[in-house]
Amino acid sequence: MNKIKLIFLLIISFVLINIIIVILWPIKTNLKHSDYNYYSDKFLKSLELNKTEGRKLYLETWQRERLFEFDEYTGLRESELLNGTYVNITKENGRLVPDNRKQCQQNVFFYGGEIVFGYDVTDRQTIPSFFSNLLKINNKKNCVYNFGRKTYFSTQENILFQKHILNNKINKNDIIVFINGTNEQGNKTLINTEFIETNYNNLHQKYWKLYKVGIKYFLDLLPITQFIQILNNKLETKGINSNIEESKKLNNEVEIFNVYNKNLKIRKAICKQYNLRCFNFLLIESEKDRYNKIYEKFMTIDEVLDLNETLTLKLNEQGSLYPESNKKISEKIYRNIFN
């Protein structure tokens, strides 16, 4: 009887612990976000936001219900956010470029990674948005679309570009702008590929074997399991970061060159076939950048955007740029396209 009572108490305690975590975890997170300053005063001044507004920008950028959603062929995209104060994203049009006309005779499509998307700046302070402002100042009636996405490199950009052509989003004589840089990693595996493959294989097997997967998922998804995993990840952060940096250094530079070069040729062929005005730009972040020697070999690049001029404006490890940097980049791109 005592053993049964003990087992019962353990089960009740286990359930209660999970319930307590479910209740307290979001409360603790909300309290943390309520008074924590994510951006320096210098950066907030550049954003023209106060601390409260800066926290809202951070939450809309990094603390959405989910950061990414699955996207066919390309792997992932930023999750949709409608009616945001500073960040707005839709599947159909990418990140918001404010004051876009509903219909234009000629469109401008931007493709690239997180720098094009514009992490840690408002919708009005991204490279495509500043570019749109230049068009209006010069009385050009183009619509501009921001399809920058975090972790994207030339292969994913080409696939997304082709999807837009197949869906009749892009028309003859439209302007296509690709911005690439240190995201280039050759034939690297797309983020979350292993997760998607594992889950697909686990859930597509004989029906009478699915209970094994169900039990594993049940245990893995318990609040207490997730809580322990978060704690372990925090303890191992240093080791993980160093491993990531080391793995980047070990990437084959010849492969990076070959993959990027092939993607440039594919773009050129597609743009010629569909009568599109396509431009390729490279972002070089520092003189010591190991990609410099590789990129010097490319003859089909329209312009190298050297960020050494604005390097002091870099924000953080994620490479988020100050609005001033985005504005300068947009001006260089504008001059190259229209001059």
C-alpha positions in Angstrom: 0.0 0.0 0.0 2.8 2.4 0.9 4.5 1.7 -2.5 1.3 2.4 -4.4 0.9 5.6 -2.4 4.5 6.6 -3.1 4.1 6.0 -6.8 0.8 8.0 -6.8 2.5 10.9 -5.0 5.4 10.9 -7.4 3.0 11.0 -10.4 1.1 13.9 -8.8 4.3 15.8 -8.0 5.5 15.3 -11.6 2.3 16.6 -13.0 2.3 19.6 -10.6 5.9 20.5 -11.5 5.0 20.6 -15.2 1.9 22.7 -14.5 3.9 25.2 -12.4 6.5 25.5 -15.2 3.8 26.2 -17.7 2.3 28.9 -15.6 5.5 30.6 -14.3 7.7 30.4 -17.4 5.7 32.9 -19.5 5.3 35.2 -16.5 9.1 35.1 -15.9 9.7 35.8 -19.6 7.3 38.7 -19.6 8.8 40.2 -16.5 12.3 40.0 -18.0 11.1 41.8 -21.2 9.2 44.4 -19.3 12.3 46.4 -18.1 15.3 44.9 -19.9 17.1 47.2 -22.4 18.2 45.3 -25.4 19.8 48.1 -27.4 22.4 50.7 -26.4 21.4 54.3 -26.1 23.5 55.1 -29.2 21.6 52.5 -31.3 18.2 53.7 -30.0 19.1 57.2 -31.0 19.9 56.0 -34.5 16.6 54.2 -34.6 14.9 57.3 -33.3 13.2 55.2 -30.6 13.0 55.5 -26.8 13.7 52.5 -24.6 10.0 51.4 -24.4 9.8 51.5 -28.2 13.1 49.7 -28.5 11.8 46.9 -26.4 8.8 46.6 -28.6 11.0 46.5 -31.7 13.1 43.7 -30.1 10.0 41.7 -29.2 8.5 42.0 -32.7 11.8 41.0 -34.2 13.0 38.1 -32.0 10.1 37.1 -29.7 7.3 36.3 -32.0 5.2 33.2 -31.4 7.6 31.4 -33.6 10.6 33.0 -35.4 10.5 30.9 -38.5 7.9 28.9 -40.5 8.4 26.1 -43.0 8.8 27.2 -46.6 8.6 24.8 -49.5 11.9 24.3 -51.4 13.8 26.9 -49.4 13.4 25.4 -46.0 12.2 28.3 -43.9 11.1 31.9 -43.9 10.4 34.5 -41.1 7.0 33.8 -39.5 4.2 36.2 -40.5 3.5 39.2 -38.4 0.5 41.4 -39.3 -0.3 44.8 -37.7 3.0 45.1 -36.0 4.2 48.5 -34.9 7.8 48.2 -36.3 8.0 44.8 -37.9 5.4 43.5 -40.5 5.9 40.3 -42.5 3.7 38.4 -44.9 4.3 35.2 -46.9 3.1 36.9 -50.1 5.2 40.1 -50.0 8.0 39.5 -47.5 8.9 42.2 -45.0 6.8 45.4 -45.4 8.2 48.2 -47.4 6.0 51.1 -46.2 3.9 53.2 -48.7 4.3 50.8 -51.6 1.8 51.5 -54.4 -0.8 48.7 -54.9 0.2 48.4 -58.6 3.3 49.4 -60.5 4.5 49.0 -64.0 7.9 48.0 -62.8 8.8 46.2 -59.5 12.1 45.9 -57.6 12.7 42.7 -55.8 15.4 42.4 -53.1 16.8 39.0 -52.2 19.4 38.2 -49.6 20.0 37.2 -46.0 19.3 38.9 -42.6 21.0 42.2 -43.6 18.5 42.6 -46.4 15.6 41.6 -44.1 16.8 44.2 -41.7 17.1 42.7 -38.2 16.9 45.1 -35.3 15.6 48.0 -37.4 12.1 49.1 -38.2 10.3 48.5 -41.5 11.2 52.0 -42.7 14.9 51.5 -42.0 15.8 48.5 -44.1 17.9 48.6 -47.2 14.8 48.1 -49.5 12.8 50.8 -47.7 15.6 53.4 -48.0 15.9 52.4 -51.7 12.1 52.9 -52.1 12.5 56.4 -50.6 15.2 57.2 -53.2 12.8 56.1 -56.0 10.1 58.5 -54.7 12.6 61.4 -54.3 13.6 60.9 -58.0 10.0 60.6 -59.2 10.3 56.9 -60.1 7.1 54.9 -59.7 8.4 51.5 -58.8 7.1 49.1 -56.2 9.8 47.6 -53.9 9.6 44.2 -52.2 11.9 42.9 -49.4 12.5 39.1 -49.6 15.6 39.1 -47.4 15.5 36.1 -45.0 17.8 35.1 -42.2 20.5 32.5 -43.0 19.7 32.7 -46.8 22.5 32.3 -49.2 22.7 32.3 -53.0 21.2 28.8 -53.5 18.1 29.6 -51.5 17.8 33.0 -53.1 17.8 31.5 -56.5 15.1 29.0 -55.6 12.9 31.7 -54.1 13.5 33.8 -57.2 12.4 30.9 -59.4 9.3 30.4 -57.3 8.3 34.0 -57.8 8.7 33.6 -61.6 6.7 30.4 -61.6 3.9 32.1 -59.6 3.9 35.1 -62.1 5.0 37.5 -59.3 7.9 38.8 -61.5 7.2 40.4 -64.9 9.3 41.4 -67.9 11.7 44.3 -67.2 11.4 44.1 -63.4 14.6 44.9 -61.4 16.1 42.1 -59.3 18.7 42.9 -56.7 20.7 40.2 -55.0 22.9 41.0 -52.0 25.3 38.3 -50.8 28.2 38.1 -48.4 29.5 35.9 -45.6 26.3 33.8 -45.5 27.8 31.9 -48.5 28.8 28.4 -47.3 28.9 26.3 -50.5 26.7 23.3 -50.3 25.9 23.6 -46.7 22.8 21.9 -45.3 19.8 24.2 -44.8 19.0 25.0 -41.2 16.4 22.6 -39.7 16.9 20.0 -42.5 17.9 17.3 -40.0 14.9 18.1 -37.8 12.4 17.9 -40.7 13.9 14.7 -42.0 14.0 13.0 -38.6 10.4 13.9 -37.9 9.1 13.0 -41.3 10.8 9.6 -41.1 9.5 9.0 -37.5 5.9 9.7 -38.4 5.8 7.8 -41.7 6.1 4.1 -40.7 3.8 1.2 -39.8 0.8 2.4 -37.8 1.4 -0.1 -35.0 4.9 1.2 -34.4 3.9 4.9 -34.1 3.3 4.5 -30.3 7.1 4.4 -29.8 7.5 7.7 -31.5 4.5 9.1 -29.6 6.0 8.2 -26.2 9.3 9.8 -27.2 7.6 13.0 -28.4 5.4 13.1 -25.3 8.5 12.9 -23.0 10.6 15.3 -25.1 7.8 18.0 -25.2 7.0 18.0 -21.5 7.6 21.5 -20.0 10.1 20.0 -17.5 12.1 18.4 -20.3 12.2 21.7 -22.3 13.2 23.6 -19.1 16.1 21.3 -18.5 17.1 21.5 -22.1 17.2 25.3 -22.0 19.4 25.2 -18.9 21.8 22.8 -20.5 22.0 24.9 -23.7 22.9 28.0 -21.6 25.6 26.1 -19.8 27.0 24.8 -23.1 26.8 28.1 -25.1 30.5 28.8 -25.1 31.4 25.4 -26.3 28.7 25.5 -29.0 29.7 28.9 -30.3 33.4 27.9 -30.5 32.4 24.7 -32.4 30.3 26.8 -34.9 33.2 29.2 -35.5 35.6 26.3 -36.0 33.3 24.5 -38.4 33.0 27.7 -40.5 36.8 27.9 -40.8 36.9 24.4 -42.0 34.6 25.0 -44.9 36.1 24.4 -48.3 36.8 27.8 -49.9 36.9 26.2 -53.4 33.4 24.8 -52.9 32.1 28.2 -51.7 33.6 29.8 -54.9 32.2 27.1 -57.2 28.7 27.1 -55.7 28.4 30.9 -55.7 29.8 31.2 -59.2 27.3 28.6 -60.5 24.5 30.4 -58.8 25.6 33.7 -60.5 25.5 32.0 -63.9 22.1 30.5 -63.2 20.8 34.0 -62.3 22.3 35.5 -65.4 20.7 32.8 -67.6 17.2 33.2 -66.0 17.3 37.0 -66.2 18.3 36.9 -69.9 15.6 34.4 -70.7 12.8 36.5 -68.9 14.1 39.9 -69.9 14.8 41.0 -66.3 17.2 43.6 -65.1 19.3 41.7 -62.5 22.1 43.1 -60.2 24.4 41.3 -57.9 26.1 43.0 -55.0 28.6 41.7 -52.4 28.9 42.9 -48.8 32.5 42.7 -47.6 32.5 43.2 -43.8 36.2 43.7 -43.1 39.6 43.6 -44.7 40.4 40.4 -42.8 37.2 38.7 -44.2 38.4 35.3 -45.5 35.9 35.6 -48.4 37.8 38.6 -49.9 40.2 36.5 -51.9 37.4 34.4 -53.2 35.2 37.3 -54.2 38.0 39.1 -56.0 37.7 36.3 -58.6 34.2 37.2 -59.6 33.9 39.2 -62.7 30.0 39.2 -62.9 29.5 41.2 -59.7 28.0 44.7 -60.3 29.6 46.2 -57.2 31.3 45.3 -54.0 29.7 47.0 -51.0 32.6 47.6 -48.6 31.3 48.1 -45.1 34.7 49.2 -43.8 33.3 52.8 -44.0 30.5 52.0 -41.6 32.1 49.1 -39.7 31.8 51.0 -36.4 28.1 51.0 -36.8 27.8 47.3 -36.6 25.5 46.4 -33.7 26.0 42.8 -32.5 27.3 39.3 -33.3 24.3 38.8 -35.6 25.6 41.5 -37.9 22.7 43.8 -37.5 23.4 47.2 -39.0 22.6 50.7 -37.9 20.0 52.5 -40.1 22.7 54.8 -41.4 24.6 51.9 -42.8 21.4 50.5 -44.5 20.8 54.0 -46.0 24.4 54.2 -47.4 24.1 50.7 -48.9 20.8 51.6 -50.6 22.4 54.8 -52.0 25.2 52.8 -53.6 22.8 50.3 -55.1 20.6 53.1 -56.4 23.6 54.8 -58.1 24.7 51.5 -59.7 21.3 50.7 -61.1 20.2 54.1 -62.4 23.5 55.8 -63.2 
